[in-house]
Amino acid sequence: MAWRDAERAYDDEVLGESTIPRLFEESAARHENRPAQQYKGGIYDRSLVGTAIREAADGQFRTLAYDEMRDVVRSLAAGFRELGVGADDRVALFANTRMEWAQTDFALLAAGAVVTTVYSGSSSRQVEYLLDDPDADGVVVENAELLDRVVEVQDALDLEFAVTMDELGGADAGGESLAEAADFEVLTLGDLYETGREAFDRDEYESWVDARDPEDLATLIYTSGTTGRPKGVKLTHRNFRANVNQCRRRFGPRPDKADNGVPVIDEESRTVSYLPLAHVFERLAGHFLMFASGACVAYAESPETLQEDFQQVEPTTATSVPRVYERMYDAIREQAESSPISARLFSWATDVGREYFETDDPGPVLRAKRAVADRLVFRTVQNGLGGNIDFFISGGGSLSAELCALYHGMGLPILEGYGLTETSPVIAVTPPEEPKVGTVGPPVVDQEVRVDESVVAGGVFEDTDGDVGELLVRGPNVTDGYWEMPEETERAFTEADDGGDPWFRTGDIMEIRPDDYVEFRERAKQLLVLSTGKNVAPGPIEDAFAASDVVEQCIVVGDGQKFVSALVVPNVEGVRKRADAEGVDLPDDDADLRRDDRVRAWIDEEVERINEQFESHERIKQFRLVGEEFTEANDLLTPTMKKKRRKILDRFADEIGDIYETEYETA
């Protein structure tokens, strides 16, 4: 693969071994007058408006150039220093993804602080742990609502200050009363900016940035805690910087790409950011990498407004998780079918697109069909997302191969990647010049990988030509452990057995194929061991429902049982559309709809269609329809939309019990 050699040989001004604040300063100097950030008006009561930035019109995006963003970052850094923040102090960021999150992150890192992150949906109990465990000196919150959660648990903390991104408002809004109730200093980001602007000294600022070493701790990012107490992953400036380099080599404007028209991430790129910046995936791929490349980052109003935001921003790329791509496809299909494009035409076009993508040498007939599908269907779909998408990047979970192929077929390629918080995070990602659906691409440069085959029972993964086992990794992007958890750290690594560094245990079962591409198989802890001794990976079965029009979500169960079963959340809108198309009258009440024999029959047909793709012991023998969707709000999904399996199994224990009790009674 010539492109692999080109990756290793590539060099440019972005690659380096500096710290993150120095990376930002260098990029801002190269791209001073280019657009850096876009922020939307009418969403927040931003405290920076009128001081650092101008207000954007309601529903419209306004742009900050790199020199303007740099001014904000520098002044905020000086403001934090005036507050007493020094080298290695821990300061938490507790807010939704927005422009100020990014500015504050760079400012704190420039001031020498260690940034810890808290998801905006965290409860007061979780907030207490995530601020107390790292012994945070301060916290930057989004608004009065999140400040209230901090004040509620302040007796357990030792905070010196809190900064709010939005104006707090008066006593009627709870702002002044909250500030009075706090036993720490409370000020707005606008106040902090003004203080820092007055105190800013360029030489002093440069001395702070120069004082940081690549080996210094940059951040603590806590794991979800679904399998125990959340662990604070320690990531240094070197870890992040190395991963920026690795991704730049894969996606940057290498000379070999120009000859082939391969899309790149560079200063012409535009992206829409909406995943949590508190999570390592968006922090690296949608933040550090983008700003290092001189790209422009626009901040979506919310995941629900993505189509509107995409049409305004006209991005060239975006990062997301599989669940968002599933919902986006549902919206694309629904919109296409409600337009002059019929359901039959949309289905024909996607079939043609997928065949074209999967055919090595399409002949004239298939090329002609693809041109018709593009003109009648795909251009409309592409224009609905701004009309300029070169590629999407998917991470944070496994993506259905069928769904991925459908996107490729529509001219909206999804490049799937894989990584962990502990690896900063990218271990492998699909190259745009040679995508292979169903894989997460080959490892990035300087990422060593191998598998521990001993964790997989014999015969579990027989459909393979590669090596299968728990993936072990090492490289400059890999953490050296967890915050004040030496025993957990020791368990996470193998002993060094070859004179090199220890290998980090990912906990994921992967296949390293002969072509060096990596396939995700399953989380080691999520393998179902049937009472017959057969092992079943639930993930691929669940992913197979991703493009279904009648199934919204599915979770496969059966650990310790004789057979595999599933809990299915029906796609109510899809079911009702099928009923309308077939002239079937369904109950108006959604609960009654789930009990309707015709609905169950449609979903049974879908289950049987999916079952054909799997071995006999992997097939779903029984299922139950459940009416509660798995969401972050009901604590059944993580903030990055991964299923919390233990909680789902507990929530629906009666339904699962009914499946197997019924089977035993009739056996």
DOBAMAR-353468 format. One record per residue (C-alpha): x, y, z; residue in three letters. Coordinates in steps of 0.5 Angstrom, whole numbers, padded with zeros to 4 digits, always signed. Layout:
# DOBAMAR-353468
XYZALA;...
//
This chain:
# DOBAMAR-353468
+0000+0000+0000MET;+0004+0006-0002ALA;-0001+0011+0002TRP;+0002+0007+0008ARG;+0009+0009+0006ASP;+0007+0016+0005ALA;+0004+0017+0012GLU;+0010+0015+0015ARG;+0015+0019+0011ALA;+0010+0025+0011TYR;+0012+0032+0015ASP;+0009+0039+0015ASP;+0009+0045+0020GLU;+0003+0041+0024VAL;+0007+0035+0026LEU;+0011+0036+0032GLY;+0013+0035+0039GLU;+0010+0041+0043SER;+0005+0042+0048THR;-0002+0043+0046ILE;-0002+0051+0048PRO;+0004+0051+0043ARG;+0000+0048+0038LEU;-0005+0053+0038PHE;-0001+0059+0038GLU;+0003+0056+0032GLU;-0003+0055+0028SER;-0006+0061+0030ALA;+0000+0065+0028ALA;-0001+0061+0021ARG;-0008+0062+0020HIS;-0009+0069+0023GLU;-0014+0072+0018ASN;-0018+0065+0017ARG;-0024+0063+0020PRO;-0023+0059+0027ALA;-0030+0058+0030GLN;-0037+0060+0029GLN;-0043+0061+0034TYR;-0050+0061+0033LYS;-0054+0067+0036GLY;-0061+0066+0040GLY;-0058+0060+0044ILE;-0054+0062+0050TYR;-0054+0069+0054ASP;-0046+0069+0053ARG;-0043+0073+0058SER;-0037+0074+0053LEU;-0042+0078+0048VAL;-0040+0086+0048GLY;-0033+0085+0051THR;-0030+0079+0047ALA;-0035+0078+0042ILE;-0040+0081+0038ARG;-0047+0078+0039GLU;-0050+0073+0033ALA;-0057+0074+0030ALA;-0062+0069+0033ASP;-0061+0063+0029GLY;-0055+0065+0025GLN;-0048+0063+0025PHE;-0043+0069+0027ARG;-0035+0067+0025THR;-0029+0069+0029LEU;-0022+0069+0026ALA;-0016+0065+0029TYR;-0013+0072+0031ASP;-0020+0074+0035GLU;-0020+0067+0038MET;-0013+0067+0040ARG;-0014+0074+0044ASP;-0020+0071+0048VAL;-0016+0065+0049VAL;-0010+0069+0052ARG;-0014+0074+0056SER;-0018+0068+0059LEU;-0011+0065+0061ALA;-0009+0071+0064ALA;-0015+0072+0068GLY;-0015+0065+0070PHE;-0008+0066+0073ARG;-0010+0073+0076GLU;-0015+0068+0080LEU;-0009+0064+0082GLY;-0009+0058+0078VAL;-0002+0056+0077GLY;+0002+0050+0074ALA;-0002+0043+0075ASP;-0008+0046+0079ASP;-0014+0042+0077ARG;-0020+0046+0074VAL;-0026+0042+0071ALA;-0030+0044+0065LEU;-0038+0043+0066PHE;-0042+0045+0060ALA;-0045+0043+0054ASN;-0040+0043+0047THR;-0040+0050+0045ARG;-0035+0056+0043MET;-0033+0058+0050GLU;-0032+0050+0052TRP;-0026+0050+0047ALA;-0023+0057+0048GLN;-0023+0056+0056THR;-0020+0049+0055ASP;-0014+0052+0051PHE;-0014+0058+0056ALA;-0013+0053+0062LEU;-0008+0049+0059LEU;-0004+0055+0057ALA;-0004+0058+0064ALA;-0001+0051+0066GLY;-0008+0048+0069ALA;-0010+0040+0068VAL;-0017+0040+0065VAL;-0022+0035+0068THR;-0028+0034+0065THR;-0036+0033+0067VAL;-0041+0031+0063TYR;-0047+0037+0063SER;-0052+0031+0064GLY;-0048+0029+0071SER;-0052+0029+0077SER;-0050+0032+0083SER;-0048+0026+0086ARG;-0043+0025+0080GLN;-0041+0032+0080VAL;-0039+0031+0087GLU;-0035+0025+0085TYR;-0032+0028+0079LEU;-0030+0035+0083LEU;-0027+0031+0089ASP;-0023+0026+0086ASP;-0018+0030+0083PRO;-0019+0035+0088ASP;-0021+0041+0083ALA;-0019+0048+0085ASP;-0024+0051+0081GLY;-0030+0049+0076VAL;-0032+0053+0069VAL;-0040+0052+0069VAL;-0045+0053+0063GLU;-0050+0057+0067ASN;-0054+0058+0073ALA;-0057+0051+0073GLU;-0050+0047+0073LEU;-0047+0052+0078LEU;-0053+0050+0083ASP;-0051+0043+0082ARG;-0044+0045+0084VAL;-0047+0049+0090VAL;-0051+0043+0092GLU;-0045+0039+0094VAL;-0040+0044+0096GLN;-0039+0042+0103ASP;-0036+0036+0100ALA;-0031+0040+0096LEU;-0025+0045+0097ASP;-0027+0050+0091LEU;-0024+0056+0090GLU;-0028+0059+0085PHE;-0033+0058+0079ALA;-0034+0061+0073VAL;-0040+0061+0069THR;-0040+0062+0061MET;-0047+0065+0061ASP;-0050+0071+0065GLU;-0052+0069+0072LEU;-0058+0074+0072GLY;-0061+0077+0078GLY;-0064+0074+0084ALA;-0071+0072+0080ASP;-0067+0068+0076ALA;-0063+0065+0082GLY;-0056+0068+0079GLY;-0055+0073+0085GLU;-0058+0068+0090SER;-0053+0062+0088LEU;-0047+0067+0088ALA;-0049+0069+0095GLU;-0050+0061+0097ALA;-0043+0059+0094ALA;-0037+0059+0099ASP;-0033+0060+0093PHE;-0032+0066+0089GLU;-0037+0066+0083VAL;-0036+0070+0077LEU;-0037+0070+0069THR;-0033+0068+0063LEU;-0034+0076+0061GLY;-0031+0078+0068ASP;-0025+0074+0067LEU;-0024+0076+0060TYR;-0024+0083+0062GLU;-0019+0082+0068THR;-0015+0078+0064GLY;-0015+0083+0058ARG;-0012+0088+0063GLU;-0007+0084+0066ALA;-0005+0081+0060PHE;+0003+0081+0059ASP;+0006+0078+0052ARG;+0012+0076+0055ASP;+0009+0073+0062GLU;+0004+0069+0057TYR;+0010+0066+0053GLU;+0013+0064+0060SER;+0007+0060+0062TRP;+0007+0056+0055VAL;+0014+0055+0055ASP;+0014+0052+0062ALA;+0010+0047+0060ARG;+0013+0040+0058ASP;+0010+0035+0054PRO;+0010+0030+0059GLU;+0006+0034+0064ASP;-0001+0032+0065LEU;-0006+0036+0061ALA;-0012+0033+0063THR;-0016+0028+0067LEU;-0022+0024+0063ILE;-0026+0020+0067TYR;-0029+0013+0065THR;-0037+0012+0065SER;-0037+0008+0071GLY;-0042+0003+0068THR;-0037-0003+0071THR;-0035+0000+0077GLY;-0033+0007+0080ARG;-0031+0012+0074PRO;-0023+0012+0073LYS;-0019+0019+0072GLY;-0015+0017+0066VAL;-0009+0021+0066LYS;-0007+0024+0059LEU;-0001+0028+0058THR;+0001+0034+0053HIS;+0005+0029+0049ARG;-0001+0024+0049ASN;-0005+0028+0045PHE;+0000+0031+0041ARG;+0002+0025+0039ALA;-0005+0023+0037ASN;-0006+0029+0033VAL;+0001+0027+0029ASN;-0002+0020+0028GLN;-0009+0023+0025CYS;-0005+0029+0021ARG;-0001+0023+0018ARG;-0008+0020+0016ARG;-0012+0026+0014PHE;-0007+0031+0012GLY;-0006+0034+0005PRO;+0000+0029+0003ARG;+0003+0030-0004PRO;+0000+0023-0006ASP;-0007+0025-0004LYS;-0007+0031-0009ALA;-0005+0027-0015ASP;-0011+0022-0013ASN;-0017+0027-0011GLY;-0017+0024-0004VAL;-0021+0029+0001PRO;-0017+0032+0007VAL;-0017+0035+0013ILE;-0013+0042+0013ASP;-0015+0050+0013GLU;-0020+0049+0008GLU;-0024+0044+0012SER;-0031+0046+0016ARG;-0034+0042+0021THR;-0040+0042+0026VAL;-0038+0040+0033SER;-0044+0037+0037TYR;-0041+0031+0041LEU;-0039+0032+0048PRO;-0033+0036+0048LEU;-0032+0032+0055ALA;-0031+0026+0052HIS;-0024+0024+0049VAL;-0027+0023+0042PHE;-0029+0030+0040GLU;-0024+0033+0044ARG;-0018+0030+0040LEU;-0022+0029+0033ALA;-0027+0035+0033GLY;-0022+0040+0037HIS;-0015+0039+0038PHE;-0014+0036+0031LEU;-0018+0041+0027MET;-0015+0047+0030PHE;-0008+0044+0029ALA;-0010+0044+0022SER;-0013+0051+0021GLY;-0020+0048+0020ALA;-0026+0052+0022CYS;-0031+0049+0028VAL;-0038+0051+0028ALA;-0042+0049+0034TYR;-0049+0046+0033ALA;-0055+0049+0037GLU;-0056+0041+0039SER;-0056+0034+0036PRO;-0064+0036+0034GLU;-0062+0042+0030THR;-0056+0038+0026LEU;-0060+0039+0019GLN;-0061+0046+0020GLU;-0054+0047+0022ASP;-0051+0043+0017PHE;-0055+0047+0011GLN;-0052+0054+0014GLN;-0045+0052+0016VAL;-0044+0047+0009GLU;-0039+0043+0013PRO;-0034+0038+0009THR;-0033+0033+0015THR;-0036+0032+0022ALA;-0035+0027+0027THR;-0040+0023+0031SER;-0042+0016+0034VAL;-0046+0011+0031PRO;-0053+0012+0034ARG;-0053+0019+0031VAL;-0051+0016+0024TYR;-0057+0011+0025GLU;-0062+0017+0027ARG;-0059+0021+0021MET;-0061+0016+0016TYR;-0068+0015+0019ASP;-0069+0022+0018ALA;-0066+0022+0011ILE;-0070+0016+0009ARG;-0076+0020+0012GLU;-0075+0026+0008GLN;-0074+0023+0002ALA;-0080+0019+0002GLU;-0084+0025+0004SER;-0082+0029-0002SER;-0083+0027-0010PRO;-0078+0021-0009ILE;-0082+0015-0007SER;-0080+0010-0002ALA;-0079+0005-0008ARG;-0075+0010-0012LEU;-0070+0011-0005PHE;-0070+0004-0004SER;-0068+0003-0011TRP;-0063+0008-0011ALA;-0059+0006-0005THR;-0059-0001-0007ASP;-0055+0002-0014VAL;-0051+0006-0009GLY;-0049+0000-0005ARG;-0047-0004-0011GLU;-0043+0001-0014TYR;-0039+0002-0008PHE;-0038-0005-0007GLU;-0036-0007-0014THR;-0029-0006-0016ASP;-0030-0005-0023ASP;-0037-0003-0025PRO;-0039-0003-0032GLY;-0043+0002-0036PRO;-0050-0001-0034VAL;-0048+0000-0027LEU;-0045+0007-0028ARG;-0051+0009-0032ALA;-0055+0007-0026LYS;-0051+0010-0021ARG;-0051+0017-0025ALA;-0059+0017-0025VAL;-0059+0015-0017ALA;-0055+0021-0016ASP;-0059+0026-0020ARG;-0066+0023-0018LEU;-0064+0022-0010VAL;-0057+0023-0008PHE;-0056+0030-0009ARG;-0062+0032-0006THR;-0059+0028+0000VAL;-0053+0031+0000GLN;-0056+0038-0001ASN;-0060+0037+0006GLY;-0053+0036+0009LEU;-0050+0043+0006GLY;-0048+0040+0000GLY;-0040+0039+0001ASN;-0039+0033+0006ILE;-0033+0030+0004ASP;-0033+0024+0009PHE;-0036+0023+0016PHE;-0032+0020+0022ILE;-0035+0015+0026SER;-0032+0013+0033GLY;-0035+0011+0040GLY;-0038+0005+0038GLY;-0039+0000+0033SER;-0042+0002+0026LEU;-0047-0003+0023SER;-0043-0005+0016ALA;-0050-0005+0012GLU;-0051+0002+0015LEU;-0044+0004+0013CYS;-0044+0001+0006ALA;-0051+0005+0005LEU;-0048+0012+0007TYR;-0042+0010+0002HIS;-0047+0009-0003GLY;-0050+0015-0003MET;-0044+0019-0003GLY;-0043+0021+0004LEU;-0037+0016+0006PRO;-0037+0014+0013ILE;-0030+0013+0016LEU;-0030+0009+0022GLU;-0025+0009+0027GLY;-0023+0006+0034TYR;-0020+0008+0040GLY;-0021+0009+0048LEU;-0020+0014+0053THR;-0014+0011+0055GLU;-0011+0012+0048THR;-0012+0019+0047SER;-0016+0016+0043PRO;-0015+0014+0036VAL;-0012+0007+0035ILE;-0014+0006+0028ALA;-0018+0009+0023VAL;-0021+0008+0016THR;-0016+0012+0011PRO;-0020+0016+0006PRO;-0016+0013+0000GLU;-0018+0005+0001GLU;-0024+0005+0006PRO;-0026-0003+0007LYS;-0033-0003+0010VAL;-0034-0007+0017GLY;-0027-0005+0019THR;-0024+0001+0023VAL;-0018+0001+0018GLY;-0011+0000+0020PRO;-0007+0002+0026PRO;-0005+0010+0025VAL;+0003+0011+0025VAL;+0007+0009+0031ASP;+0001+0005+0034GLN;+0004-0002+0036GLU;-0002-0007+0036VAL;-0003-0015+0037ARG;-0008-0019+0040VAL;-0008-0024+0046ASP;-0012-0030+0044GLU;-0012-0033+0050SER;-0018-0029+0052VAL;-0022-0032+0047VAL;-0025-0039+0047ALA;-0024-0044+0041GLY;-0029-0044+0036GLY;-0032-0037+0038VAL;-0030-0033+0032PHE;-0029-0038+0026GLU;-0030-0034+0020ASP;-0023-0031+0020THR;-0017-0031+0016ASP;-0013-0026+0022GLY;-0011-0026+0029ASP;-0017-0026+0034VAL;-0016-0024+0041GLY;-0016-0018+0046GLU;-0013-0012+0043LEU;-0006-0010+0046LEU;-0003-0003+0044VAL;+0002+0001+0046ARG;+0005+0008+0043GLY;+0006+0015+0045PRO;-0001+0016+0045ASN;-0003+0011+0051VAL;-0004+0013+0058THR;+0001+0011+0063ASP;-0005+0010+0068GLY;-0011+0012+0072TYR;-0011+0018+0077TRP;-0009+0015+0084GLU;-0011+0008+0082MET;-0005+0004+0082PRO;-0008-0003+0083GLU;-0013-0001+0077GLU;-0007+0002+0073THR;-0003-0005+0074GLU;-0009-0009+0072ARG;-0010-0005+0065ALA;-0003-0007+0063PHE;+0001-0013+0061THR;+0008-0014+0064GLU;+0013-0012+0059ALA;+0016-0018+0055ASP;+0020-0016+0050ASP;+0024-0011+0053GLY;+0019-0005+0051GLY;+0014-0002+0054ASP;+0008-0006+0057PRO;+0002-0007+0053TRP;-0005-0004+0055PHE;-0011-0008+0055ARG;-0016-0005+0051THR;-0022-0010+0054GLY;-0024-0011+0046ASP;-0024-0017+0042ILE;-0021-0015+0035MET;-0019-0019+0029GLU;-0012-0016+0026ILE;-0013-0018+0019ARG;-0008-0020+0014PRO;-0008-0014+0010ASP;-0007-0010+0017ASP;-0014-0008+0018TYR;-0017-0008+0024VAL;-0024-0011+0025GLU;-0028-0010+0032PHE;-0031-0016+0034ARG;-0034-0015+0041GLU;-0033-0012+0048ARG;-0029-0018+0052ALA;-0034-0017+0058LYS;-0040-0017+0054GLN;-0039-0024+0050LEU;-0045-0028+0052LEU;-0044-0035+0054VAL;-0049-0040+0053LEU;-0051-0046+0058SER;-0049-0050+0052THR;-0042-0047+0052GLY;-0043-0043+0046LYS;-0040-0036+0046ASN;-0044-0030+0042VAL;-0042-0023+0041ALA;-0048-0019+0041PRO;-0046-0013+0038GLY;-0046-0015+0031PRO;-0053-0018+0032ILE;-0055-0011+0035GLU;-0052-0007+0029ASP;-0055-0011+0024ALA;-0062-0007+0026PHE;-0059-0001+0025ALA;-0062+0001+0018ALA;-0069-0002+0020SER;-0075+0002+0019ASP;-0079-0002+0024VAL;-0074-0003+0030VAL;-0071+0003+0033GLU;-0066-0001+0038GLN;-0065-0008+0040CYS;-0061-0011+0046ILE;-0059-0018+0045VAL;-0059-0022+0052VAL;-0058-0030+0054GLY;-0052-0030+0058ASP;-0052-0037+0062GLY;-0058-0039+0058GLN;-0060-0044+0052LYS;-0061-0039+0047PHE;-0061-0032+0045VAL;-0066-0027+0046SER;-0067-0020+0045ALA;-0071-0014+0047LEU;-0073-0009+0042VAL;-0076-0002+0042VAL;-0080-0001+0036PRO;-0079+0005+0031ASN;-0086+0007+0032VAL;-0086+0012+0026GLU;-0083+0007+0022GLY;-0089+0002+0024VAL;-0094+0007+0023ARG;-0092+0009+0016LYS;-0092+0001+0014ARG;-0099+0001+0016ALA;-0101+0007+0012ASP;-0097+0004+0006ALA;-0101-0003+0007GLU;-0108+0000+0009GLY;-0107-0003+0016VAL;-0111+0001+0022ASP;-0107+0001+0028LEU;-0109+0003+0035PRO;-0107+0010+0036ASP;-0104+0009+0043ASP;-0097+0007+0043ASP;-0097+0002+0048ALA;-0103-0001+0045ASP;-0099-0001+0038LEU;-0094-0005+0041ARG;-0099-0011+0043ARG;-0102-0011+0036ASP;-0101-0018+0033ASP;-0099-0015+0026ARG;-0094-0010+0029VAL;-0091-0016+0032ARG;-0091-0020+0026ALA;-0087-0014+0022TRP;-0082-0014+0027ILE;-0082-0022+0027ASP;-0080-0022+0020GLU;-0075-0017+0021GLU;-0072-0021+0026VAL;-0072-0027+0021GLU;-0069-0023+0016ARG;-0063-0021+0021ILE;-0062-0028+0023ASN;-0060-0031+0016GLU;-0054-0027+0017GLN;-0052-0031+0023PHE;-0050-0038+0025GLU;-0056-0042+0029SER;-0053-0041+0036HIS;-0053-0034+0035GLU;-0060-0033+0032ARG;-0065-0029+0036ILE;-0070-0035+0038LYS;-0075-0030+0042GLN;-0076-0023+0043PHE;-0080-0018+0047ARG;-0082-0011+0045LEU;-0081-0006+0050VAL;-0084+0001+0050GLY;-0078+0005+0053GLU;-0073+0008+0049GLU;-0066+0007+0051PHE;-0063+0014+0052THR;-0058+0019+0056GLU;-0064+0022+0060ALA;-0067+0015+0063ASN;-0059+0013+0064ASP;-0060+0007+0059LEU;-0055+0011+0055LEU;-0048+0014+0056THR;-0047+0021+0054PRO;-0044+0018+0048THR;-0050+0014+0046MET;-0047+0007+0048LYS;-0052+0002+0051LYS;-0051+0001+0059LYS;-0052-0006+0059ARG;-0052-0008+0066ARG;-0058-0002+0067LYS;-0062-0004+0061ILE;-0062-0011+0064LEU;-0064-0009+0071ASP;-0069-0005+0068ARG;-0073-0010+0064PHE;-0071-0016+0068ALA;-0078-0018+0068ASP;-0079-0018+0061GLU;-0072-0022+0060ILE;-0075-0027+0066GLY;-0081-0028+0062ASP;-0078-0030+0056ILE;-0074-0036+0059TYR;-0079-0038+0064GLU;-0084-0038+0058THR;-0079-0043+0054GLU;-0078-0047+0060TYR;-0085-0048+0061GLU;-0086-0050+0054THR;-0080-0054+0053ALA;
//
